[in-house]
Structure formats: C-alpha cells, structure tokens
Amino acid sequence: MYFYGFIIVLLVLVGLVIYNEMRKNKRYEEDRQRRLQQKRKPKDTLQVRVKPKEESVKPEVKTTPVKPKVEKVEVKKEQPKKAEPVQVPKQPEEKLPTCEYPNFDHSRLIEMGLGEDDAKDFVGDLINQIDEQIPKIQDAIDDKNVEQLERLTHSIKGSSTNIGVGGVADLLVEFNTYTKSKSNINVIKEYFKQLKVYLQKLKDQYA
C-alpha cells in the first residue's frame, strides 16, 4: 500500500515538473516571437518640419481720399402764382314790388249774410291779428328765416282773404307767395314795409 502511494506522489511531482517546464518553454517562445516582430518593424521615418515661408509683408500705403468737386447748382424758386379771384355770377336784381292795391272790401261777409256791424267786427279782429304778427315778422326778417316768414304770412293771409279782397288781403297773398319760392331780403323788406302801410290804411278805413 505504501509503495503504491509513493508511486502516485512521485508521478504527481513529475507531472508538476513537466508542466512548469512546458510553461517556461511557452513563455520563452512568446518572448522570442515578440522580439522578432519588433525587429521586423521598419524604423520610424524622421519627420522633417518645414518652416512655412514667411509671407512678404507689403508696406501699407496710406492714400488720402480725393473728394469729388461738387458744382453748386442754383435752384430758382418759382414764385407761387397768385390765385385768381373767383368770379361769382351776379344774380339779376329783382325789382321791388309796387304794391298798388285798391281799398279793402269786406263784401264777402255781406254775401255770407252778415250785417254791416258784424262785418266790421270781423275786420277789427283781423287788424288785431295782423298787429300781433308784425313784431314776429320783424324778428324773422332779422334772422333771415324765410320759412318762419312763410308760416306767419300764411296765417294772416288766410284770415284776410276769408273776410274780403283788395288792400292788405291782396298784399298778403303776394307776400306769402314770394316767401314760398324766393328769399331776396330787399324784396321781403319792401313787402313788410308795404304791409305796415296797408295795415294803417285798413285802420283808417274802419276807424
């Protein structure tokens, strides 16, 4: 038994020695191969650094800019043309009304069946009505309010023509008709002047 044990131990030791030898040989072979490869490599080529040629620096030449000559051109200012006055066409002058009427006649009231005294009372009322409108007509003339003039003369025209004809009645018909289409202030003032004249005639006639 001891003999066999000894042989086994001996064999193990021999195996270890052989293994170590093999490893040494393997390392030696690897080192030899590495050296051979290094010897086979070409030597590094020397890198020659070539200095770049220095560029020739050209001297800076300072040039003074030459200003171009500018010739002065005189610009003549055109004088503004004077505006020509606008010519407004002259309107033809209207003739002032002559206002020549016969005396007032209240015969219409008589034809309607009224007595003389009752007819005169109606004429008296007409005189008072015209007297009340006179200052209002004056204000409308001052304001040049032709529309107001037309309304005022229309109211007393209706009253006067319902009572009679001639005198103040005829004047108010023309006065009111004029204010409906025209507005010449001079003509209007003349009608108003004649209205006061014929109103006074009416008062004298029925005093």
C-alpha positions in Angstrom: 0.0 0.0 0.0 2.7 2.4 0.9 4.6 1.5 -2.2 1.6 2.5 -4.5 1.1 5.7 -2.6 4.7 6.6 -3.1 4.5 6.0 -6.8 1.4 8.2 -7.1 3.0 11.0 -5.3 6.1 10.6 -7.4 4.0 10.7 -10.6 2.3 13.9 -9.4 5.6 15.6 -8.7 6.9 14.6 -12.1 3.8 15.9 -13.7 4.2 19.2 -12.0 7.8 19.5 -13.1 6.9 18.7 -16.7 4.0 21.3 -16.5 6.4 24.0 -15.2 8.9 23.3 -17.9 6.3 23.4 -20.6 5.1 26.8 -19.2 8.7 28.2 -19.2 9.2 27.0 -22.8 5.9 28.6 -23.9 6.9 31.9 -22.3 10.3 31.8 -23.9 8.8 31.1 -27.3 6.3 34.0 -26.9 9.2 36.4 -25.9 11.3 35.2 -28.9 8.4 35.8 -31.3 7.8 39.3 -29.9 11.4 40.2 -30.4 11.4 39.0 -33.9 8.3 41.1 -34.7 9.9 44.2 -33.2 13.0 43.6 -35.4 10.9 43.3 -38.5 9.1 46.7 -37.9 10.6 49.5 -40.1 12.2 52.3 -38.3 10.1 55.4 -37.9 10.8 57.9 -40.6 12.1 61.1 -39.4 9.6 63.9 -39.7 11.2 66.9 -41.0 9.4 70.0 -40.1 9.5 72.5 -42.9 9.0 76.0 -41.7 6.5 77.8 -43.8 7.9 80.6 -45.9 7.2 83.9 -44.3 4.9 85.9 -46.5 6.3 89.1 -47.6 4.5 91.8 -45.9 3.8 94.7 -48.2 4.1 98.1 -46.7 0.8 99.8 -46.2 0.4 102.8 -48.5 -1.9 105.4 -47.0 -3.9 107.1 -49.6 -5.8 110.3 -48.8 -9.3 110.1 -50.4 -9.9 112.7 -53.0 -13.2 114.5 -52.5 -15.0 115.0 -55.8 -15.8 118.5 -56.7 -19.4 119.3 -56.5 -20.6 122.2 -58.5 -23.3 124.2 -56.8 -26.4 124.4 -58.9 -28.6 127.3 -58.1 -32.2 126.3 -58.0 -34.5 129.1 -58.9 -37.6 129.1 -56.7 -40.7 129.6 -58.6 -42.9 132.2 -57.2 -46.3 130.9 -56.3 -48.9 132.0 -58.8 -51.4 134.4 -57.4 -54.8 132.8 -57.1 -57.2 134.4 -59.4 -60.3 135.7 -57.7 -63.3 133.5 -58.3 -65.9 135.4 -60.2 -69.4 134.7 -58.8 -72.0 135.3 -61.4 -74.2 138.2 -60.5 -77.8 137.3 -59.9 -80.2 139.5 -61.7 -81.6 142.2 -59.4 -85.2 141.7 -58.5 -87.5 144.6 -58.9 -89.2 145.8 -55.7 -92.9 145.2 -55.6 -95.0 148.3 -56.5 -97.9 147.2 -54.2 -100.7 149.2 -55.7 -103.9 147.7 -54.5 -107.5 149.0 -54.2 -109.0 149.6 -50.8 -110.1 146.6 -48.8 -113.6 145.4 -49.4 -115.5 143.2 -46.9 -118.4 142.4 -49.3 -117.8 138.7 -48.9 -119.1 138.9 -45.3 -122.2 140.6 -46.5 -122.7 137.9 -49.2 -122.4 135.3 -46.4 -125.4 137.0 -44.6 -123.7 139.1 -42.0 -124.8 142.6 -41.2 -122.6 145.7 -41.6 -121.8 145.9 -37.9 -120.8 142.2 -37.6 -118.7 142.5 -40.7 -116.8 145.5 -39.2 -116.2 143.4 -36.0 -114.6 140.7 -38.1 -112.4 143.4 -39.8 -111.4 144.7 -36.3 -110.3 141.1 -35.3 -108.2 140.9 -38.5 -106.5 144.2 -37.6 -105.6 142.9 -34.1 -104.3 139.6 -35.6 -102.0 141.4 -38.0 -100.8 143.8 -35.3 -99.8 140.7 -33.2 -97.8 139.2 -36.1 -95.9 142.4 -37.1 -93.2 142.0 -34.4 -92.8 138.3 -35.1 -92.4 139.0 -38.8 -89.8 141.6 -38.0 -87.8 139.1 -35.9 -88.0 136.5 -38.8 -86.6 139.1 -41.2 -83.7 140.0 -38.8 -82.9 136.3 -38.5 -83.3 135.8 -42.3 -85.7 132.9 -41.5 -87.7 132.7 -44.7 -89.5 129.5 -43.6 -90.8 131.3 -40.5 -91.9 134.3 -42.7 -93.9 131.9 -44.9 -95.7 130.4 -41.9 -96.5 133.8 -40.3 -97.8 135.5 -43.5 -99.8 132.4 -44.4 -101.8 132.5 -41.2 -102.9 136.2 -41.6 -103.3 135.8 -45.4 -106.0 133.1 -44.8 -107.9 135.4 -42.3 -107.8 138.4 -44.6 -108.9 136.6 -47.8 -111.8 135.0 -45.9 -113.1 138.4 -45.0 -112.5 140.4 -48.1 -110.3 141.4 -51.1 -108.1 144.3 -52.0 -105.7 146.3 -49.8 -104.0 144.2 -47.1 -105.5 140.9 -48.3 -104.0 141.2 -51.8 -100.7 142.3 -50.4 -100.5 139.3 -48.0 -101.3 136.9 -50.9 -98.3 138.2 -52.9 -96.1 138.4 -49.8 -96.8 134.8 -48.8 -96.4 133.5 -52.4 -93.0 135.2 -52.7 -91.6 133.6 -49.4 -92.5 130.1 -50.7 -90.0 130.2 -53.6 -87.7 133.2 -53.2 -85.7 134.9 -50.4 -84.3 138.2 -51.6 -84.1 140.1 -48.4 -84.6 143.5 -50.0 -87.9 142.3 -51.7 -89.0 140.9 -48.3 -88.3 144.1 -46.5 -90.3 146.0 -49.1 -93.3 143.7 -48.7 -93.1 144.1 -44.9 -92.9 147.9 -45.3 -96.0 147.9 -47.5 -97.8 145.5 -45.1 -97.5 148.2 -42.3 -98.6 150.9 -44.8 -101.8 148.9 -45.9 -102.5 147.9 -42.3 -102.6 151.6 -41.3 -104.9 152.2 -44.3 -107.2 149.5 -43.0 -107.3 151.0 -39.6 -108.1 154.4 -41.1 -110.8 152.9 -43.3 -112.6 151.1 -40.3 -111.9 153.7 -37.6 
